[in-house]
Amino acid sequence: MTLGTSGDTSEFACESIRKWWIDYGKIEYPKSKEILILCDGGGSNSSRHYIFKEDLQKLSNELKIEIRIAHYPPYTSKYNPIEHRLFPHITKACQGVIFKSIEVVNKLMASTTTTKGLTVVSSILDKTFEIGRKVADDFKESMTIKFDEFLPDWNYVAVPAGV
């Protein structure tokens, strides 16, 4: 889990993915040719905004790996398994605590465990991300994002440029 000190932007979402891939993903899954990300429908990773797709394309180019996105349809994020498997335990760990600093929150998140073996890895991304950015004028023409045949608004793959 990545905690931010700035706004919830598409850059923050992509930086969180980058950090996870570099710190854990490529180590745990060294033969992977693709990353699958399940996203809710709004906020920094909105299925409707091309700024997320542009930042995702940049990340795919940098990491040289395909990044597949599957958005939950609007109003269905309650079916996301993270909502039921992780958040109740984090809520328990934070119960009755006053959040005096982001370090306190990070420590609480990182201390979250279950009897079934769930452990939470938490970090702070202390970086300022610009809000209100606009998509580059030529992005839609130059992107190498492939939209799926089935539900293309919600399912697509950012393919590294040149692949």
C-alpha positions as CSV (number, residue, x, y, z in Angstrom):
1,M,0.0,0.0,0.0
2,T,1.4,3.4,-0.9
3,L,0.5,6.5,1.1
4,G,0.9,9.8,-0.6
5,T,1.7,13.3,0.7
6,S,0.3,15.0,-2.4
7,G,-2.9,14.8,-4.4
8,D,-4.5,11.6,-5.8
9,T,-3.4,12.1,-9.4
10,S,-2.8,9.7,-12.3
11,E,1.0,10.4,-11.7
12,F,0.6,9.2,-8.1
13,A,-1.3,6.0,-9.3
14,C,1.4,5.2,-11.9
15,E,4.3,6.0,-9.5
16,S,2.7,3.6,-7.0
17,I,2.6,0.9,-9.7
18,R,6.2,1.7,-10.6
19,K,7.3,1.4,-7.0
20,W,5.5,-1.9,-6.5
21,W,7.0,-3.4,-9.7
22,I,10.6,-2.3,-9.0
23,D,10.5,-3.2,-5.3
24,Y,8.4,-6.4,-5.5
25,G,6.8,-7.4,-8.8
26,K,9.8,-8.0,-10.9
27,I,11.4,-9.9,-8.0
28,E,8.4,-12.1,-7.2
29,Y,7.4,-12.6,-10.9
30,P,10.7,-12.4,-12.9
31,K,9.2,-14.1,-16.0
32,S,6.2,-11.8,-16.3
33,K,5.5,-10.2,-19.6
34,E,2.5,-8.3,-18.4
35,I,1.2,-6.6,-15.2
36,L,-2.6,-6.8,-14.5
37,I,-4.1,-3.9,-12.6
38,L,-7.7,-4.0,-11.4
39,C,-9.0,-0.4,-11.0
40,D,-12.1,1.2,-9.7
41,G,-13.8,3.6,-12.0
42,G,-12.9,7.0,-10.7
43,G,-10.3,9.3,-9.1
44,S,-6.7,9.2,-10.3
45,N,-7.2,6.1,-12.5
46,S,-10.5,7.0,-14.1
47,S,-11.4,4.9,-17.1
48,R,-12.8,8.1,-18.8
49,H,-9.7,10.3,-18.6
50,Y,-6.8,10.0,-21.0
51,I,-4.4,11.6,-18.6
52,F,-4.2,8.2,-16.7
53,K,-3.7,6.4,-20.0
54,E,-0.9,8.8,-21.0
55,D,0.9,8.3,-17.7
56,L,0.3,4.6,-17.9
57,Q,1.8,4.6,-21.5
58,K,4.9,6.4,-20.2
59,L,5.2,3.8,-17.4
60,S,4.9,0.9,-19.8
61,N,7.5,2.5,-22.0
62,E,9.9,3.0,-19.1
63,L,9.4,-0.5,-17.5
64,K,9.3,-2.2,-20.9
65,I,6.4,-4.3,-19.9
66,E,2.7,-4.5,-20.9
67,I,0.3,-3.1,-18.4
68,R,-3.2,-4.5,-18.6
69,I,-5.9,-2.5,-17.0
70,A,-9.3,-3.9,-16.1
71,H,-11.7,-1.2,-14.6
72,Y,-14.6,-2.2,-12.5
73,P,-17.7,-0.7,-14.0
74,P,-19.1,2.4,-12.3
75,Y,-20.7,1.7,-8.8
76,T,-19.3,-1.8,-8.6
77,S,-16.0,-1.3,-6.8
78,K,-17.6,-3.0,-3.8
79,Y,-16.9,-6.2,-5.6
80,N,-13.2,-5.6,-5.6
81,P,-11.7,-8.3,-3.4
82,I,-9.3,-5.7,-1.8
83,E,-12.4,-4.0,-0.3
84,H,-13.3,-7.2,1.6
85,R,-9.9,-8.9,2.2
86,L,-7.7,-5.9,3.3
87,F,-9.6,-2.9,4.4
88,P,-11.5,-4.4,7.3
89,H,-8.2,-5.5,8.8
90,I,-6.7,-2.0,8.3
91,T,-9.7,-0.5,9.9
92,K,-9.2,-2.7,13.0
93,A,-5.6,-1.7,13.2
94,C,-6.4,2.0,13.0
95,Q,-9.3,1.8,15.5
96,G,-9.2,4.4,18.2
97,V,-5.9,6.0,16.9
98,I,-5.5,9.7,16.1
99,F,-3.6,10.2,12.9
100,K,-1.1,12.8,14.0
101,S,1.2,12.2,11.1
102,I,1.5,10.1,7.9
103,E,4.2,8.1,9.7
104,V,1.7,7.0,12.3
105,V,-0.7,5.9,9.5
106,N,2.2,4.1,7.7
107,K,3.2,2.2,10.9
108,L,-0.4,1.2,11.5
109,M,-0.8,-0.1,8.0
110,A,2.4,-2.0,8.1
111,S,1.5,-3.6,11.4
112,T,-1.7,-5.1,9.9
113,T,-1.8,-8.9,9.8
114,T,-4.3,-11.7,10.0
115,T,-4.3,-15.2,11.3
116,K,-4.5,-16.5,7.7
117,G,-1.2,-14.9,6.9
118,L,-2.1,-11.5,5.4
119,T,0.7,-8.9,6.0
120,V,0.6,-5.4,4.6
121,V,3.6,-3.7,3.1
122,S,3.2,0.0,3.4
123,S,5.3,2.9,2.2
124,I,5.2,6.7,2.0
125,L,5.6,8.4,-1.4
126,D,6.7,11.8,-0.4
127,K,6.5,13.6,-3.8
128,T,4.4,16.4,-5.0
129,F,2.2,15.7,-8.0
130,E,0.7,18.4,-10.1
131,I,-3.1,18.5,-10.2
132,G,-5.1,19.7,-13.2
133,R,-2.6,18.4,-15.9
134,K,-4.0,18.0,-19.4
135,V,-3.3,15.3,-22.0
136,A,-0.7,16.1,-24.6
137,D,-2.3,17.2,-27.9
138,D,-0.8,14.3,-29.9
139,F,-1.2,11.6,-27.3
140,K,-4.3,9.9,-28.8
141,E,-2.6,9.6,-32.2
142,S,0.7,8.3,-30.9
143,M,-0.4,6.0,-28.0
144,T,0.2,2.3,-28.3
145,I,-2.7,1.4,-26.0
146,K,-4.7,-1.5,-27.3
147,F,-8.4,-1.4,-26.3
148,D,-10.0,-4.8,-25.9
149,E,-12.9,-5.9,-28.1
150,F,-15.0,-6.7,-25.1
151,L,-15.8,-3.5,-23.0
152,P,-13.0,-1.4,-24.5
153,D,-13.8,1.6,-22.2
154,W,-12.8,-0.5,-19.2
155,N,-10.3,-3.0,-20.6
156,Y,-7.1,-2.1,-22.3
157,V,-3.3,-2.8,-22.5
158,A,-0.5,-0.2,-22.5
159,V,2.1,-1.7,-24.8
160,P,5.6,-0.4,-24.6
161,A,6.4,1.8,-27.6
162,G,8.5,0.0,-30.2
163,V,7.2,-3.5,-29.3
